[in-house]
């Protein structure tokens, strides 16, 4: 498993790559920007993201998990 750090909403978020590589990061950032329903239910930016080839799992500071599709 590889991991990278990305900037999202002025915060550094660790992204763990599972079965994918850094080429999917732009798609992840686009999905984060466009998925306002999931992000509005999170009180703070995600502390960690697990990125798979078709979805991302976001982890909140409260321990909740949210899944968003990656296109």
VEXKE-283298 format. One record per residue: y, z, x of N, C-alpha, C, CB in turn; residue in one letter. Coordinates in steps of 0.1 Angstrom, whole numbers, plus 2048, in hexadecimal, padded with zeros to 3 digits. Glycine has a CB too. Layout:
<nodes>
YZXYZXYZXYZXa
...
</nodes>
This chain:
<nodes>
7F480080880080080080C80080980080C7F6x
8157F78068227F680D82D7FC8038267E8811x
8388008098438058018508018078428147FFx
85A7FF7FF8677FB8038718037FB86A7EC801x
87D8047FF88880B7F88918007F388F815801x
8968027E689F7F87E08AB8017DB8997F07D5x
8B67FA7DA8C28007D48C37FC7C58CF7FC7DBx
8C38067BC8C58037AE8CF80D7A88B78047A7x
8D98087A38E481079D8E981B7A78DF818791x
8EB8167B38F181E7BE8E88297C38FE8247BAx
8DB8287C08D18327C48C682B7CC8CB83A7B8x
8C08317D58B582C7DD8A88307D58B58317ECx
8A08267D28938287CB8888237D48938227BDx
87D82B7D68728277DD86981E7D486A8337E2x
8658137D985C8097D184F8087D98637FB7CFx
84480C7D383780B7D98317FE7D482E8177D5x
82C7F57DD8277E87DA8187E97D982B7DE7E4x
8127E67CD8047E67CB8007D87C78007F07BFx
7F97D17D17F37C47CE7FE7B97CE7EC7C37C2x
80A7BC7D38157B27D381D7B47E081E7B47C7x
8277AD7E282F7AE7EE83E7AF7EA82D7A37F8x
8477AE7F48557B07F185B7A47EA85C7B17FFx
8547997E985978D7E185B7907D384F7817E3x
85579B7CD85779E7BF8627A87BD84A7A57BAx
8697AC7C78747B57C68807AF7BE87A7B97D4x
8847A37C088E79D7B788B79D7A889278F7BBx
87E79A7A587979B79787A7A979286B795796x
8767B379A8777C17968857C57938717CA7A1x
88F7C179C89D7C579A8A27BE78D8A57C17A6x
89E7B278A8A27AB77E89C7B277289E79C77Fx
8907B677388A7BD7678907CA76587B7BF76Ax
8947D176F89B7DE76E8A97DC76789D7E577Cx
8AF7D276C8BD7CF7668BC7CB7588C37C476Ex
8B27C37548B17BE7468AA7C773C8AB7B1746x
8A27D174189A7D97388A27E673588D7DD73Ex
8AC7E472C8B57EF7298AF7FA7208C17EA722x
8A57F771989E80071089780B7188947FA706x
88F80772288881072A89281973287E809733x
89B8127398A48197418AD82373A8AD810749x
8B181F72D8B98287258B28357218BF821719x
8A583472089D84071D89B84A72988F83C717x
89D84473589D84D7418AB85374389884474Ex
8AB8607458B88677478BE8647558B6876746x
8B686175F8BA85F76C8B38527718B886B776x
8B884C77C8B08417828A28457868B883B78Ex
89983C78788B83F78B88C84579A88283378Ax
88284E79C8818537AA87784B7B287D8627A9x
86E8447AB86483C7B285F8327A88588457B7x
85C8267AE85681B7A684A8167AD8618107A5x
83F8157A583380E7A98338007A48268157A5x
8337F67AD8357E87A98277E17AA8407E17B2x
8237DB79F8177D379F81B7C479C80D7D8794x
8127BB79C8167AD79A81C7AA78D80A7A479Dx
8187B178281D7AE7758257B976E8127AA76Cx
8257C577482D7D076E8327DA7798247D7764x
83B7E27758407ED77E83F7FA77684F7EA782x
83B80477D83A81177784581A77D82C818779x
84F81F77585A82677A857835777867822773x
85A83D78185884C78086685378085085178Cx
86785C77687486377487387077C877865765x
87F87677D88088478387888E77B88E888786x
87788C76E870895765861894765875894757x
85C88976D84E88776D84987D76384789476Cx
85287775B84D86D75284B85F75985886B747x
84385775384084A75884483F74D83184875Cx
84A83575284E82A74984981D74F85D829747x
84481474783F80774B8487FC746830805747x
84B7F274F8537E774B84C7DA7518617E7750x
84C7CF7498457C374E84E7BC7588437B9742x
8477B576184E7AD76C84B79E7698497B177Ax
85679776785478876485978077085C784758x
</nodes>
